[in-house]
Structure formats: structure tokens, C-alpha cells
Amino acid sequence: MNDIELIPLGKLRLSEANVRKNDSNLFIEELAANIEAKGLLQNLIVVPAKKRGMFDVTAGGRRLRALNFLLAAGKLPKDHPVACRVLDIDAAEQSELSLIENVIRLDMTPTDEIRAYKHFVNEGSDLDAIAKRFGRTRRFIEGRLRLADLADPIFAALEEGKITLDVAKAYATTPNHDRQMMVWNELSNSWQGNNPDSIRRMVTHSAIRSSSPMAKLASEADYLAAGGKIERDLFTEDGGETWIDAEIAQRIAGEKLQAFAAEVAQTSGYAWVRPILETRVTYNATEDLHQVHLEPAPLTDEEQVEADKLLETISALEAESETLDEDDEAAAAEFQSRWDAASSAYDALHDKPPVIPEEMKANVGCFVIIGADGQPTVASGLYSDKPLERRKARGGDAGEGASGNAGQGGSASSAPKPLSQKLVEELAVQRRDILAINLASNPAIALDYLIFAIADSRALYSAQALGTTLRAPSPSLYLANYPESPAHTLMADMRETLDLSWTEHRRTVDRFSAFSALDDDAKASWLAWCMAKTLEASMGIDKKAGQSGPEPIDLHDHLAALMGINVASHWRPTSANYFDRVSKQALLAHVSEVGGPTMAASFMGSKKGDLSASCEKLFAGETIVAPEVKEAALAWVPEAMRFRVLAASEPDEGAPVEHEPGSDAGDLEPAEEQDAHAGETVDA
């Protein structure tokens, strides 16, 4: 049998061979409403069931569910005739047929879909009705309609498959055709022509995001009142807004920052206060200035008495904490409240503005910047607008010695001459060596110093410097744009989970003391995070002829094996980050790798853009395929992203002996040590 028959709805049931299961109930109400209004537009495919008179639906399970939904709602009778094509095939053929119907089919192209939505709008349908009718969100329909208003050359390129949907969305960030065409003419024939980020950045180059600190400071109400215009981005997850009249926002934010700077100047006593329309003090702003490091004002007698009392309270609380019942939540909360109050009060006493010497008051000032929350704030650090005279004794007054000599009948000419530069340098080196030998004998302090030095990112000089060459800078990445990376975002989030209490202190010594007081777990977390951010980029494959890129690093692969890293759980390939940027042949090879040659062959006739979109769905597990294919697709990552499995290394008799850490490569070992080392080799 292979004819269309009308079969009563009550005699149809879903076949176990139907492969669509996970999304079978999505938008059933919308599909049912469509069938009720237009009728069943496509017949079902069925096979005779073992139970006499019944039929199993092999293809068309969602349509059957929609019909049953109408049956349950009393809108269709049980004997409602349903058009079905009846086939006499076995279970294996049924599954294959269901798979073919769900996988090997072409979705409507984006431009056809856009025209369809626009047609319904022109017919008078509202967006909510269209969204419900097609099982989409209102925002999705709005985004597609925005694409309908693309400049003609860009829309034609999308229709012909010359650009991807993501590229079209980047151009549609603005409805201004002149701006779209300006960027199109500049980028369409360049290497950036298929890079949505580059296009979006150029389209909005003179605009600012509504979430930026400058926009928050200016405020949307003031911006709109001044005539500023806002465009909503329909193609990003946060649905953010773009302020296209950046000069208006800058003017408003600048006026507010200037007013705040005037208030600071009146109350602070600084010689000058300069507003900067930035979130940090820039190099250009301080290029002709000199940063000064001043000690905070000492405590008064009354404040010192109060500080001593608070220290006694804190000591008593520390003793009390040892006997505290941690299971008693009420008692623990009450204790924490008292501890926080005492600690905050003690810190507040010592949080005093720096003392500016009289001779410096005419030149020392500060900068006012925009905080991350959009509020004006005083930037950390004080600066002098003229070079400071070198003092003859650190921490002392250069004029003090002169006045003392004068009091003894001496004169300025009788004052001792300063030490020679060479002698000072030799004494400094010897002083350093004394500190070094003692530090080498105190591993605990040395470890604290090591972690603190690589964790404290402040660039300080003079007395507040770190005093070591040890640093943990992030490696240079020669990329125009940092790629979207979930793991990179997690690294930033992880830093916020670290114990940051020690970073709040102004003086380096105070920060180190606070860091040393952390428990071992907190210090270890800082060490791991600092080490992680120093990692250099490496490839997962050896370089092929003509292929550039970072070299593979065996130690990276070994570390990954030790930690059991599963790359697929951290990163998934998308059209934007991978599929749009490789050849069609590579895409077919990837499909074949997880689904076999037959699946790859089914995509041979697809355009590159459609194939890229299909690959994104397939490797995200959003395509209805056999379970083993879905499992393979979700575990797949490009070879360059994989960590290699290294073979066990064997001794290489020709390898040179490594020198001990810290020794000079040219140093010769004593004869007896050379004999002892004879024949030793190092793993390759």
C-alpha cells in the first residue's frame, strides 16, 4: 500500500520508530491553532499496527499531537478523517524514514522567512499574533523585520549566500542605510567582510552602549531630553541599546564630572583636581606629572585610645571565636555582626587622607574619573605637576640637617658631602644580599612574598614598590579582537571569588601583612589563579606546511591529562567562532566524522552559509539525529582545540644535562661532581 487514505483520528497512534522525541511537544498549541484555522496541510505517513484496525504514525508525530490536542479540547471528533500515506515497511525502515524526514530537509532560507513575516505585517497582522502563529518570540520577529530593512545590496548578498545571517545582523544593528553602505563599501571585499564583530564595531563606532559607565553617568533621561537618539540592538542576548549621538552623552557626562571635580576641589585642599572622561587615569593624563606617595595622617591621642580599645575588643572576639558553636546560626550571626562592627570601626580610624607637606601643597592634586557604576569618583593616587626635589635622607626633611648644623655654629658648606653613586650602589647590593640570605632561610615568608608579588598588580614606585623582579604578567596576544570565550569569562568571575580583603589597603606593607594573614587555602587559590593567567597560547596539532600559529607545547598537553580536561564541556563550535571561517570541504569532513559519509552526502548540495548554520545546530545537539551521532557531535571539537595524548618519554642519551636552577650556564662543576654526573641524561 502506498496511497493516500482518510483514517479516523482515533485509529492513529505514535510509532515507537518515530525519532523525534526531545522537542516533540514544543509549540504544539500554536501548531494546533494553525491546523484548526488552515486544516492539515501535509499528510501523515503511517504503517498498519499489530492491533487490527490501528495505524502507527512513523512521520508526522507533532502533527498527530496537535490533532490530539484539538480532540482533547473538543474541537475535533474522534472520527475526524486524517489524510495518511500508508506504507507496508518493517521497523528498521520506519526509523530510517523518520530520520530522513527530520534531518534531510531544507529549512526556509532567512530571506524567505523575512519576506513571509513582512507579508503578514503588510496584511495587517500584529507582531504578537505572528509570533504566536509561528511559535516564535516577538523579539525574534522584530529582529527578522529589521533585517527586511537592510540596504538592498546587503539584503541581496544575504539572499545569494555571499554573507552569513550573523553578518547581516551586524549591519542591521543600525537602520541607517547610509551608515550600512559606508561600512559595506569599506569592508565587503576585505578580510573583515565576514567578521560580525568588526562590522558591528564600525557601524556603531560613533555610538556608545547604554550599559557603559559614561551612559550611566549621563543618564537616559538627560540624554533624551537633550535630543539624543537610541537604537535597540535586536540581535544580542541582553537586548542592549545603542546611543548614537555620542557627543551629546559625552557633553552631559563631562558637565556632571566637572561639577563633581569642583566639589572635590573645595573640600579636599588639593592644589588641583582634574576630571577625565574615562574609567581610569590614562597615561596621556599623567605623562608630564609625577606620582607622589604620602603617609596618612597620624592618629590623634583620642583616636589612638579608641584604636587601642578596638584592638582589645578584636582580641577578645578572636578568643571567643574558638569556643563559638558553629551549628548555632543565630549565635554565629550575632558574633559576626560584632566582629564586623569592631573591624570596620578600626579600619575607619586608620582610613585618613594623606598628609601633604607644606612645600608640596601648591603642586599636588588628583584626578576624578567615571566609576564602573557610572558614578564620578576620585581616582587612587596623587600627582605633582612639577618634579620633586630629591631628599638627602629617605623619610626625613632635607632642611632638618642644615638647621641642626646652623644651631651648632656650622654652615651649609660644612655639611658632609653625599656618598658617591658607586658606593651607594655597592652598599645597596650588600644590603640586598643580607635580606636574601635570611629570606632563603624562611620558606613560609618567602612563599607569601612570592604569591603576593605576582598577585599585587599595582604599578608602584619608590617606598611602595614590590622590590622584586618577580611578576606574573599575561602573555601578549597579537589579535585585533579577543575571541568570545566562556572560559575567559569564568576566569574573570573566578577572581571575584578570591579573598580580596587584602587589596583594599593603600600601603604595600599593609597589603602584604593582610595577605600573609590569609589562610593557606586562600593563598593557594591566589597562586593558582595568578599562574593560570600567565599561560601562553599553544596549538593542539603540529604545524602543517604553510600553516602559521602557536607551536604545540608538550607540558600543556601533560597538564591537561593530569586534570582530565574535557574541552567540549567548556567550548562549543558555532558559526561565528568556527564554521563560517573554514571551507565547505572542512565542514563536510566534520559532519562525516560524527555522522558518517551518508550524512555528509546529504549536505553536499547546501550553500556554505546554510551548511554552516546546520553544523552549528548539529554540534550543539539541536538536530534530531540518532543518539550515537548526537553523542559524538556534542563531544567533538576541532583538532587544533584538542589536547594531545603524549607517549611516555624515554631517556635520550644524546640530550644535554640541564643546569641547576639559578646557576649560570657557563659555570663549570667541580671535578668530583662532574665524575658523579657522568652518564646522566635528561628526558627529551
N, C-alpha and C positions, 0 to 999 in steps of 0.2 A: 504493500500500500504506500502511495506517495502523493495522495490527492488532498485537497483542502476539504475538511469536513466540519460541520457545525456540531459541536459536542456540548451538552448541558454543563454548566459551570460546576454543578455538584458532583460530576463524574471525573473531575480533574484533580490531581494531587501532584505535589512536587516530587520529582525523581531524586533518589539518592545520588544519581550520577551528575546532577547539576553542580558545577564547580563554584558558582558564585554563592558565597556564604557570609563573609565578614560584613559586606556593606549592603546586604540584601534588603534591609528594612529602611535604608536611608531615603528620605523624601517620598515614602510610599503614599502619604496623604496627598502630596502635590500631584504624583502620577495618577492617583485615583481620580482626583478632580479633573485632570486633563482627559482621562478616559470617559468620565461621565459627560464632559462637555463635547468631546470630539468623537467618541467611540474608540474602539481598539483599532489602531492604525496598522499594526503588524501582527500577523498570526503567530500562534504558539507552535512549537514543534513537540510532538508527543509520541509515545510508543504505548502499545497495549500493555496494561498491567497484568500481574498474575491473577489478581482478583477480577473475575469476569465482569465486563461492562465498565471497568475503570481504566483510566489512562494516566500514565506518568509524564509530567511535563519536563522534558530534557532541556529545552531552551525557551526562555521566557518566564523564568521564575518570579521576577519582580512584577511583571505584568499580571501573573496569577495572584500574587499577594495583593496587588491593587484591586483586582476584581473581587477577591475575597473580602477586602476591606469594605467595598461597596455593598457586598452581600450582607456583612455583619451590620452595616449601618441601615439596612432595609431599603437601599436604593436600587438593588438588583435582585431578581428572584433566583431561586436555586436552579431553575431550569433555563436560565438565560443562555442562549446559544453563543458559543465562543468559537471563532474560526481557528482551526488547528490543521497543521500538516502532519499526517500520521505516517510514521516510519516503522519498519519492522527490522530493528537492529539490536545487537547484543549490548551488554553493559559497557564493555570497553569502547565500543563505537559511540555510545551515548556520551561518555565522558569526553571523548575526543571532539565530538560535535559541539558540546557545551563550551569546551575550551576555545575552539576555533571562533565561536560566536562572540566570546567575551574578549579575546586577545587580538585576533587577526581582523581588526576592523579599523577604519579611519574615523577619528573624531572630526567634528566640524572644524574647519580652519578658523583661526581667530577673526579674520576679516569677515568671513561669512557669518560668524556669530555676532559680530559687531553690527552688521547690516540688519540682521534679524531683530536685535534689540531696538535699533533705531527705527525700524519699520513699525514696531508696536508702539513706540513713543509717538511717532507721527500719526498713528491711528487713534491716538488719544488715551492710551493706557498709561496709568501712573507707575512709577518705579516699584512701589511695593507690590502691586499686582503682578508685574512682570517677574519680579524676584520670586514670588510665591509660585507662579505658574511654572517656572523653570527650575525650581529648587535651588535658587542662588540667594546670596545676601544682597541687600540693597547696595552696599558699598561695592560689591563686585560688579553690579550692573552699572553703577556710576563710573567705575574705572573703565569698563568697556566703552561706554558712551564718550568718555574723554578721549579715548583712542580714535573714536569716529571723527573727531575734530582735528586730527593731525593734519599738518600741511600735506598737500596732495603728493609730492614726491616721496615723502616719508611713508605715507599710507600705502602707496604703490609698491615701495620696497618691501614692506611687511607682507603684502599680498603675494608678491613674487618670491618670497622666501629669501630675499637678499639680506634682511636683518631679522633678528630674533624678536620675540614678544617682549623680552626684558629690555632690549634696546629701544623698542617703540615706547615702552612705558617711561623710559628715561627722558625721551623727547617730550612726552606728554606731561611731564612734571609742570610745565607751564602751558597755558592755552594760547600764548602769544606766538603767532605764526612767524613773525619777523625774527624773533629770538630762536625759534626752532630752526629756521632755514639758515640763520647765521652760523649756528653750530653744525648743521648738516653739511653746509658747503665747506666748512673747515675740516671736519673730521671724517666725512663719509669715505674718503679714499685713503685715509691714513690707518696706521696700525691701531689707533684708538677708536676706529669707527665701530667696532663691535664690543666696546667696553662700556657697559651701562654707567659705571661709577664716573668715568671721565666725562661722559656726555652729561650726566646729571649735574656734575660739578660746574661744567661750563654753562649749562642752561641757567643755573642759579648763582653764577659767580658773583653777581652784584646783590645777592639777596642774603638774608640770614634766617636761621631756623627759629621758630617760636620758642623752642626749648633752650636756646643759647642763653648764657648769663646776660649778654647785652640786651636781648629781648626782654628778659625778666626784669632788668633794671628799668628799661624804658616803659614797660607795661603796655599791654594790648590796648587798654582804654585810651591812654595818652597818644599812642601811635595812630589809632583810628581817628581820634579827634583832630590830629594834625594832617589828616588826609592820606595816611598810609594805606596801602592795599595788601591784602592777604590772599595767598593761594593755598589751597589744601592739597596735600600730596595723597592721591588715592591709591598709590601702589606700594606703600611701605607699611610694615606691621603696626607701627604706632600711629599711623594716620596723621603725622605731624603737619604743621602749617609752615609756609614759607612767607616771610615778609619781604616783598620785592622792592620796597623803597627803603633800601638800607641807609641812605643818607639821612632820612627822617629819624629812624631809630637811633642812629649814631648821634645826631644832634640832641635828641631828648635825653639819651643816656649820658652824654657829655655834660649837659647842663646840671643834671642831678649829681653827677660825680663832682663837678666843680663846686656845687653848693656844700656837699659833704666835706670837701677839702677845706673850704673856708671855715667850717665849724671846727675841724681838727686844728687848723692854724690858730684859732682864737683860744682854744683850751689846752693845747699841748705845750706851747712855749718853744716849738721848733722854729728855726730861722726861716724855713720854707717848707711848704707842703705841695707836692706836685701830683695832680691827677693824671692817670694813664688809662686810656680806654682799652684795657687788656685785663686778662685774668692773672697775669704775673708781671713782675718787673722785668722788662726786656733789656737786652744787652745795650741796645742803642741808647736807652734812657740813662744808663749808668756809665757809658763809655768814658765820659770826662769827669766822673766822680770817684770818690774813694770811700769804700765801706769802712765804717768805724765800729769797734766792738767795745761797749761800755758796760761796766758793772752796775747792777741795780742799786738803788738807794739802800743804805743800811737801815736796819730796824731801829725804831726809837726805843727808849728804855721801857715804855709801856708795852710796845709791841713785842719786845723781847720777853717780857714777863708773860705775856699772853701765849707766845710761842712755846715757852718752857712748859706752861700748864698743858697746852695741847699735846706736847710730846709725852708728858706723863700720862695723859688720857689714852693716847695711842698705845703706849707701852702696856698699860693696864688692859686695854682691849686685846692686845696680842696674847697676853697671858690668859685672858678669859676665853679666847677662841680655842685654846687647847682642850677646854672642858665642855665646849659647846656641843649639844646634841644635834647633829646634822639632820636627824629624822624629824625633829620638831620644826616644821616650816615656819610657824609663827615666831618662835624664838630666833630662828636664823634670820628672818626678815627684819626683826627688830634690832638684832645685833648689827646687821649690815647697814641699817639706817644710821645707827650711832657711829659706826666706823666711817661711813661716807661723810657724815657731818664734820667729824673731827679732822679727817684728812683734807676736806675741802677748805675748812677754816685755816688750817696750817698752810696750805698752798696759797690761799688768798693773801695771807700776811706777807709772803715772800714774792708774790707777783706784783712787783713795783716797777715803775718806769725807771730807765737808766739815769744815772747822774751825769749830766753833761758839764764838763769843766768850763769855767768862765771863759777861758781863752778860745773855746770851740763853739760857744753858743751862737756866734754870729754866722756860722757856716754849716751847722748840722741840721739836716732835715729828713723827711721821709716821703714815701710815695703812697698814694691812695689808688687802689685798683678795684676791679669788679670781682666779688667773691663768687664761688661756684654756685651759690644760691641766688645770685643776681643782686645781692646787696653790696653797697660800697663798703670797703674795709681798708684798714691801714695795713700795708704790706710789712712783713717782718724785715728788719734790717734798717740801720740808719746810715746816712751817707753825708760826706762833707764835700762842698763844692770847691775846695782848694786843697792842695797837697798838705799833709800833716808833717810838721817838723819831727825828725827822728829824735826820740828821747834817749838820753845817755844811759838811763837805767830803767829796765822794764818795770812798769808799775809805779815808778817814782816820778817826782816832778823835777824837770831839768833845772829849774831855778833854785831848787832847795839847797843843793850842794854849794852853789855860788853864794847864796846868802849866808850859809854857815861859815864859809871861808872868810867872808867880809867881816863877820862878827868876831873872828879871831885875829883881825888885823891883816888878813891876807887880801889878795886882789884876784881878779879874774885871770890875770896872766900867770898867777902862781898855782892855779888848779892843775891837778895831774893830767897828763895827756891821755887820750883814749888809747886802748890797746890796738896793736896793729891788726889788720884784717887777717893776716896769715895765722897769728897767734890765736885770735878768737876762733877761727875755724878749727884749729888743732884741738883747742880745749873743748869745743862743742863735740867733736868726734869722740874724744876720750870720755866725755860725759855720757854720750850715747852708748858707748861700749859698756859702761858700768850698768846702765839701765838694762841693756840687752842681756848681760850675763845673769842678772837677777831675774829677769822675765823668763829666761830659758829654764830657770830652776823652779818656776812656779807655773806648772801647766794649767791650773784652773784659771788663773788670772789671764794667762796667755790666750786661752780658748775664748774667754769673754771678750778680750781685746780683738781677737780675730773676727768673731761674729759681729761685734759692734762696728768695726771698721768697714765691713762690707755691707752692713745694713743701714748705717747712717749716711744718707745720701746728700746731706747738706754740704754745699761748697763753702768752706770756711777757711780763714787765713789767720795768721799771727797766733795769738794765745788760744784761739778757739779751733785751731787746726787739729786734724786727727793724728798727725805725727807719724804716719807710716805710709809706705808705698803701696800697701795692700789695698786693692779696690776690687769691686765686682761689677764692672760696667756691662751693660747689654751690648752684644756684638752689633756691628754696623750691618744694616740690611740695605742693599742698593736697589730698593724698589720705589717706584713713584707713588704707589699706594699700598698700604698694608692690607693683605688679603683678609677677608672676613673669616675669622677663626674662633669657633666656640671655645676651644681650649685656651686661647689668648684671653678671652673674656673671663674665663674661670680663674686664670692667673691673677687678673686684677681683682676679682672678687675675693680670692684667697687671701690677698694681702690685708683686706679689711677684717679678716677673721683673726689675724695675728694680734698679739698683745701690743697695742700702740701707745700704751701709757707713758713709756719712757721717752717717746718722741716729742712730748709736749713741753719739755724743759728747754730753756733758751741756751744755757751754757753747756758746752761739750762735757765738762766734768760732771755736771748734774745728770746729763743724759746717760753717761756711762755708768754712774752709780745706780741710777734707776734700772738700767738694763742688767747690770750684774745682780740685782736683787730679784730678777725674774726666776721662776723655777726652771729646771732643766728641760722640761717639755716645751716651754715657750721659747727658750733659746734654740732648741733643736729645730723647731718649726721655722724660726727666722733663718737658720743656717740652710735648711732645705730650700726655702723659697729663694734666698739670695743665690744659691748655687744654680737653681733651675733657670733663673733669668739670664745667666751667663752663657747658656748653651748656644753653640753656633749651629747654623743650618747645615744639613747633610742630606744626601740622596739615599734612597733605598736600593739603587741599582748602580752597577758600574757604568762609567761613561761610555756611550757608544760613539762611533765615528761621527764627527760633525755635531755632536750634541754638547751644548755647554750647560753649566750648572755646578752646584756644590759637589765636592767629592764625597764618596761614601766614607763613613768613619766607623771602623770596627767596634770601637768602645761604645758608641751609641747603640749599635745593634745588641751588644752584650748586655748593656744596662736594661734595654727593653725586654730581653729574655729573662733577666733576673726579676723584673717587676711584672712579668706576664702581661704586657700591654696588648690590648685589642684595639687596633686603630679604628676599626669600623664603629666601635661604640662611642668614639669621640668625633668622628668626621664622616659625613656622607657626601658623595659627589652630587652636584647639581648642574643645571645648565650654565649658571653664572660662573661657578668656580672650576668647572672642568669640561663638561660635554660640548659647550659652544666653542671651546678652544682647541679641540682636536679634530682630526679628519673624520670623514664619514666612514672610511675603511676601519679606523681605530674603533669607532662606535660599534660597527657590526661585529668586530672581533670581540669586544667586551660582551655583547649580547650572546654571542656564540659560546663564550667562556662559561656563562652561568646557565644558559638555556639550550645550548646545543645548536648545530648548524641549521636545523629546521626552523627554529625561532628566528635566527638571524636572517634566513632567507625570506621570511615573511615581511621584513622591513627593507628589503632591497630597493623597492620602488619608492620609498619615502624620501621627501626632501630633507636636506640636512637639518633645517630648523625643527621640522616635525619629529625627526628621528631623535634629536637632542632632547626634546620635551618628553618623548616616550621613554628614553633612557632614564631621565630624572625620576619618572614615576616608577619604572621597573625597579631601579636600585634603591628606591625609598620604600619598597614593599607596598606600593599603592595600586599595582596592577594585579588583576586576578589571574594567577598562574598556578601551576602545580606546587604543592608545598615544598618539594625539594628545590625547585627553581627559586621560589621566594627566599628560602633559607640561604641559598648560595648568593643571591643578589644582595641580601642585607649584610652578608659577610664580606662582600667584595670591595676592594679599594684598588686604585691604580698601583702598578708595580713600584713606581717611584715613592709611594707613601708607605710601602710595607717595610717592616724591619726584617732584615735577613737572619737566617739561622746559620750561625757560623760553625764550621767544623772545628773539632778540638785541635789546638795548635800543638806542634811537635818541636822539640829543640832543633835549632838551626845552628850547626857547628860553625857556619861562616859569619854569624851575627856578632857584632862588636859588643864588648862588655859595657854596660851603662855605668856612668859615674854616679857616685852617691849624690843625693840632693844637696845642693848648696856648694858642692865642690867646683873648682874651676876646671874646665875641660883640659887645660894644658898642664895641670898638676900631675906629677909622677908619684906613684905609690912607692913606699919603702920596699927594698928588695925582698924582705921576708914576706910582705903582703902580696907582692907580685907572684912569688912562688906559690903562696897559698891559693891564689886565684887561678893559677894555671889550669887551662882546660875548661873553665866555666864558660857557659854560654847563656844567652838570654832568649826567651821565647820570641819567635818572629812576630 
